[in-house]
Amino acid sequence: MIKIWKTTLKLRMIGIFLAILVFGALLTFKAFYLQVLKGGHLRELANTQFHAEIFFMPERGNIYSSNGSLLATSINVPGIAVDPMMITDKYKTAAKLSGILHINFKKVVTILNRNLQFTWIKKRVSENSVKKIKGLNIEGIRIVEQPVRYYPNKTLLAHVLGFVGINDNGLSGIEYKYNRYLKGSRRALNILHDGLGQDIFIKGFGLTKETHGDNIYLTINKQLQYVTQYYLDKEAKAAHSRGAFAILMDPNTGAILAMADYPPFNPNRYWSYKARYWRNRAVTDDFEPGSAMKPFVVSAALSEGLIKPATKINCHHGLYTLNGVTIHDVVNSFGDFTVNQIVEYSSNIGECQIGMRFKKSELFHWFNLWGFGHIPHGGLPGEADGIIRPLNKWSKIAPCETAFGQGISITGLQEAVGLSALANGGYLMKPYIIKKIVNPYGKMVYRAKPTVIRRIISKKVDNEIKYMMRLVVKGGTGQYSKLVDFRVSGKTGTGQIADPKTGKYYISKYTASFIAFVPYRHPRLAMIVVQQKPKKISYYGGAVSAPVVREVFKRTLNILNISPGKRAYEAQINAVIKPSGNKNGSSGGSGNTGAASAIEDVSYKKMFIDIHKNIMPDLKGDTIYMALDMLAPYDLRIKVKGTGFLYNQSIKPVSKIKKKETVVLRFRPL
Amino acid sequence: MSKIKMHFIALIVILAILGMFYVWTSMETMKFGYDIGKLTAIKAKLIHKNKKLVIQKASLESPSRIYKIAKKMGFIYPKEGEIIIVHD
């Protein structure tokens, strides 16, 4: 019995084994058929159904100001696209879409009749419209997100930042120049779709941040930029200027703190402005600087030993003929002038004669030393190199003309770099606007360092030229830039504009500029303002550009917490002196500048003597700050009444002060 | 039961357990895949929302806007000499 059972079991097992074998063989055959014979074709089919490749568009890097304020960023904005082949009732769909998207009905019908699988209906659609379109539930309509560049400060720094085109490529400004850093690179990610079309992330998950663009930090200070742009716009509008620009620079490092252009434009809607609005005139436009060239030529002449500050030159009472060319001065009362006075009152005749003391090659060499005729490489696109004629094309009187800024063209950035050298003791600094570039991980890609290109003038010459420029503001042609608490040094410039067709100068088209730095002894800010073809107020730099410098310096010194400190008393001399020149900003009075300098020196000495002798100083016209600063060394009890400028002090000037005596200072606005 | 039969049943059980474990892990992988898909979508939405807030903040901090509001409220720039910087 057991034997029979065993035999039956054996047969059954063999049967099952055979069945499994056959089944396995069938499965193997089917697998072979599917995997090998039909494998390629089926894999292709499955891939198209279940696998999908998502392309992650990189996020364009942001642009920030020096203190981390956002200046440019990107955000995905929905747009409406359509697969016209899937739309059944085209007229009905067109009617609905045109109503929601506010597009012409006929235009939508034309789009829907295209023989395409993908076409845009409208890019940049509001979320409200997207909701409405989703609610329509029409097959074939696609909502596609696309990155859009956004500039939250609108017109602020627009000419420097530039803008980005539809394909996320920079078209102008920093956006264009640093596109390869900002753009990042596209990365694909493999995913699976289930039967319901839901995404399943199986492998390859995790898009690294490296694909996103780098962030760029500029040297621009947002607040200083606003102040610069605000006052430039205001003055340019008032003067009906064709264009204008301003550069505010740290003269000690070459960092560009603000760069403003007029007329303004909004990069969020760049396409609605004419192309001439987009240009960053501060780096692209060259112009004849006029008298603003004088400090550069005078410092060169001082360095070569051709002149000294006290050298007297005959200014021929405003009319001078050289090689058949007549040169004029604005005021015809100039006789013998020292070099100091030539700069202070901006005498072209005096300057012409200084220029003629150079050999042509010498002056040509000096212009090159200042960086004129060379691209400044400040990190901005479209930087021009200006125009200096080749030496073999210089006429006999070229040194005369170029000395007062005619027959030579420079750009705003070149002028700002040169001015910074005058301010910082003679070092030509490389200008820069990119502070650092940081990748999305926070790793530093690039960091700028202040770079000295070369030293141009000695400290002694620099002090001499700074003093001359101080005289320009104190009593010369630049009085509209005068401040109460700080001493400003500057130079006006009014350059004629040449007709490109005839080569002759227009009679009434000028470039009005002003270059200045502050504080006088240890400059922290250097600024150039250039107005192109001003029509109203005046065409003199001293009248239409100097006031911009004054307002910008006034605000920015406060923003940067730069204190007049112990030097406040120096401002006392000029505290309440109003500009004495007429509003055309041409030459001022004919005071003796040597005498002015002497007064200043005597004032210092007198003050120190007074402190030692406990003699009360004369505080009339001082601000509260200046008065308190002056009285700080004395052992007094001080009471302040009112605000503004001092008009009365209870202890009379030059009186002897007793210890712990109370002094009442009364102030009132001007 | 014979030893062979015992081994055969044990093998079937082990294979069944392994099979079930494989199916369970596959199910879990799929489940996590779905979860990651959903969380990724939430993350993208939150990033987008955050981005919008950052932009809104930057727009609100725009100097021209602040200047206009300050002017409406009657603020003015201090005159020269009215600012005293106090040093430590």
Contacts between the chains, C-beta under 8 A, distances in Angstrom:
chain1	res1	chain2	res2	distance
A	69	B	58	7.1
A	69	B	61	6.8
A	70	B	54	6.7
A	70	B	55	7.6
A	70	B	57	8.0
A	70	B	58	4.0
A	73	B	51	7.4
A	73	B	54	7.1
A	73	B	55	6.2
A	73	B	58	7.4
A	75	B	48	7.5
A	75	B	51	5.2
A	75	B	52	6.7
A	75	B	55	6.2
A	76	B	48	6.4
A	150	B	55	5.8
A	152	B	55	5.7
A	152	B	58	3.6
A	152	B	59	4.3
A	152	B	61	7.8
A	152	B	62	6.2
A	153	B	58	7.3
A	153	B	59	7.9
A	153	B	62	4.8
A	153	B	63	7.2
A	153	B	64	7.4
A	154	B	62	6.9
A	154	B	64	7.2
A	155	B	64	7.7
A	156	B	62	7.1
A	156	B	63	6.9
A	156	B	64	7.0
A	191	B	37	7.7
A	192	B	33	7.2
A	198	B	34	6.7
A	198	B	37	6.4
A	199	B	37	4.2
A	199	B	40	7.7
A	199	B	41	7.9
A	200	B	30	6.6
A	200	B	33	3.8
A	200	B	34	6.0
A	200	B	37	5.8
A	201	B	33	5.3
A	201	B	36	4.3
A	201	B	37	5.4
A	201	B	40	6.7
A	202	B	29	7.2
A	202	B	33	5.4
A	205	B	36	6.3
A	222	B	63	6.5
A	223	B	63	6.3
A	226	B	63	3.6
A	226	B	64	6.8
A	226	B	67	7.5
A	230	B	64	7.9
A	230	B	67	7.5
A	483	B	80	6.5
A	484	B	80	4.2
A	484	B	81	5.6
A	485	B	80	5.9
A	485	B	81	6.1
A	554	B	80	6.4
A	555	B	77	6.7
A	558	B	78	7.5
A	558	B	83	5.5
A	561	B	85	6.0
A	563	B	85	4.1
A	563	B	87	7.0
A	622	B	81	7.9
A	623	B	80	6.7
A	623	B	81	2.4
A	623	B	82	7.3
A	624	B	81	6.3
A	624	B	82	7.5
A	624	B	84	6.9
A	625	B	81	5.7
A	625	B	83	7.4
A	625	B	84	4.8
A	626	B	81	6.7
A	628	B	84	7.5
A	643	B	82	6.4
A	644	B	79	7.4
A	644	B	81	7.5
A	645	B	81	7.1
A	669	B	79	7.4
